[in-house]
């Protein structure tokens, strides 16, 4: 089996599992919380996106790919993590729901676009077929988790206030 096939199977399985767990267990618990508080665990997952910086460490990712590809992915993740931290800070400190929701929207749009960009770079450069060391765990485990989280956040942002 090619690396791309193995990666696709593993990533798809993780995506299905995280989506199912979110529908069955996470969302039912979040929908009974106040809207700002319900976002904290979903946004909090993204605080660890700094792990993408691992791809810049020597020997952690395929040397055949330009460093600029890894830099785009790593710094996009770092910016997304910083925006997640800002969003949680706003949830905890702001009285204005407009400011809180604005911060969550900015984080979620930028973070989701970053994931899509990283996925396109992965496909364009065939990263799944290259030796990636421990970095492969990010793609097959953490990326599906953050995708599900982004989708849940968009859903909750777009849902009327009475329920999530």
C-alpha positions as CSV (number, residue, x, y, z in Angstrom):
1,X,0.0,0.0,0.0
2,X,1.3,3.5,-0.8
3,X,1.9,6.0,2.0
4,X,-0.9,8.2,0.6
5,X,-3.4,5.3,0.9
6,X,-2.3,4.4,4.4
7,X,-2.5,8.1,5.4
8,X,-5.9,8.5,3.8
9,X,-7.3,5.5,5.6
10,X,-5.9,6.5,8.9
11,X,-7.0,10.1,8.6
12,X,-10.5,9.2,7.4
13,X,-10.9,6.7,10.3
14,X,-9.8,9.4,12.8
15,X,-12.2,11.9,11.2
16,X,-15.1,9.5,11.5
17,X,-14.4,8.7,15.1
18,X,-14.0,12.3,16.2
19,X,-17.2,13.3,14.3
20,X,-19.1,10.5,15.9
21,X,-17.8,11.2,19.4
22,X,-18.6,14.9,18.9
23,X,-22.2,14.2,17.9
24,X,-22.8,11.5,20.5
25,X,-21.0,13.0,23.5
26,X,-19.5,16.5,23.1
27,X,-22.3,18.4,21.4
28,X,-25.1,17.3,23.9
29,X,-23.0,18.6,26.8
30,X,-22.0,21.8,25.1
31,X,-25.6,22.8,24.0
32,X,-26.7,23.1,27.6
33,X,-23.9,25.6,28.4
34,X,-24.0,29.4,27.8
35,X,-22.9,30.1,24.3
36,X,-19.5,31.7,25.1
37,X,-18.6,29.0,27.6
38,X,-19.5,26.3,25.1
39,X,-16.8,27.5,22.8
40,X,-14.0,27.1,25.3
41,X,-13.3,23.4,24.9
42,X,-13.7,23.5,21.1
43,X,-11.3,26.4,20.8
44,X,-9.1,25.0,23.5
45,X,-8.2,22.0,21.3
46,X,-6.4,24.5,19.0
47,X,-4.1,25.8,21.7
48,X,-1.8,22.9,20.9
49,X,-1.5,23.6,17.2
50,X,2.0,24.9,18.1
51,X,2.9,21.2,17.7
52,X,3.1,21.9,14.0
53,X,6.4,23.6,14.7
54,X,7.8,20.1,15.2
55,X,8.1,19.9,11.4
56,X,10.9,22.5,11.5
57,X,13.1,20.5,13.9
58,X,15.9,18.7,12.2
59,X,15.2,15.1,11.2
60,X,11.5,15.4,12.0
61,X,10.1,15.7,8.5
62,X,11.1,14.6,5.0
63,X,14.3,16.4,3.8
64,X,13.1,16.1,0.2
65,X,10.6,18.9,0.7
66,X,11.5,22.6,0.8
67,X,11.7,24.1,4.2
68,X,9.3,26.9,3.0
69,X,6.5,24.3,2.8
70,X,7.0,23.2,6.4
71,X,7.4,26.9,7.4
72,X,4.0,27.7,5.9
73,X,2.4,24.9,7.8
74,X,4.2,25.5,11.1
75,X,3.7,29.2,11.2
76,X,0.0,28.9,10.1
77,X,-0.5,26.5,13.0
78,X,1.3,28.9,15.4
79,X,-0.9,31.8,14.3
80,X,-4.0,29.7,14.7
81,X,-2.9,28.7,18.2
82,X,-2.3,32.3,19.1
83,X,-5.7,33.3,17.8
84,X,-7.3,30.5,19.8
85,X,-5.6,31.8,22.9
86,X,-6.9,35.3,22.1
87,X,-10.5,33.9,21.5
88,X,-10.4,32.2,24.9
89,X,-9.1,35.3,26.6
90,X,-12.0,37.3,25.1
91,X,-14.5,34.7,26.2
92,X,-13.1,34.9,29.8
93,X,-12.7,38.7,30.0
94,X,-15.1,40.5,27.6
95,X,-18.6,41.5,28.5
96,X,-19.5,42.4,24.9
97,X,-20.8,39.4,23.1
98,X,-20.1,41.1,19.8
99,X,-16.4,41.3,20.6
100,X,-16.3,37.7,21.9
101,X,-18.1,36.3,18.8
102,X,-15.9,38.4,16.6
103,X,-12.8,36.9,18.1
104,X,-14.2,33.4,17.7
105,X,-15.1,34.1,14.1
106,X,-11.6,35.5,13.3
107,X,-9.9,32.5,14.9
108,X,-12.2,29.9,13.3
109,X,-12.0,31.3,9.7
110,X,-8.2,31.8,9.8
111,X,-7.7,28.4,11.5
112,X,-9.9,26.6,9.1
113,X,-8.3,28.2,6.1
114,X,-4.9,27.3,7.5
115,X,-5.9,23.6,7.8
116,X,-7.2,23.7,4.2
117,X,-3.9,25.3,3.0
118,X,-1.8,22.7,4.9
119,X,-3.9,19.9,3.4
120,X,-3.3,21.3,-0.1
121,X,0.4,21.6,0.6
122,X,0.4,18.0,1.8
123,X,-1.2,16.8,-1.4
124,X,0.8,19.0,-3.7
125,X,4.1,17.9,-2.3
126,X,3.1,14.2,-1.7
127,X,4.1,14.4,2.0
128,X,2.2,11.3,2.8
129,X,4.5,9.3,0.6
130,X,7.7,10.6,2.3
131,X,9.3,9.6,5.6
132,X,7.8,12.0,8.1
133,X,8.9,10.5,11.4
134,X,6.6,11.3,14.3
135,X,5.1,14.3,12.4
136,X,2.7,11.8,10.6
137,X,0.7,11.6,13.9
138,X,-0.2,15.3,13.5
139,X,-1.9,14.6,10.2
140,X,-3.7,11.4,11.0
141,X,-4.7,12.2,14.6
142,X,-4.7,15.9,15.4
143,X,-5.8,17.4,12.0
144,X,-9.0,15.4,12.0
145,X,-9.7,16.5,15.5
146,X,-9.2,20.2,14.6
147,X,-11.3,19.8,11.5
148,X,-14.2,18.4,13.5
149,X,-13.7,21.2,16.1
150,X,-13.8,23.9,13.4
151,X,-17.0,22.5,11.9
152,X,-18.6,22.4,15.3
153,X,-17.6,26.0,16.0
154,X,-19.0,27.1,12.7
155,X,-22.3,25.2,13.4
156,X,-22.6,26.8,16.9
157,X,-21.8,30.3,15.5
158,X,-24.4,30.0,12.8
159,X,-27.1,28.5,15.1
160,X,-29.6,30.8,16.7
161,X,-28.9,31.8,20.3
162,X,-31.7,29.8,22.0
163,X,-29.8,26.5,21.4
164,X,-26.5,25.7,19.9
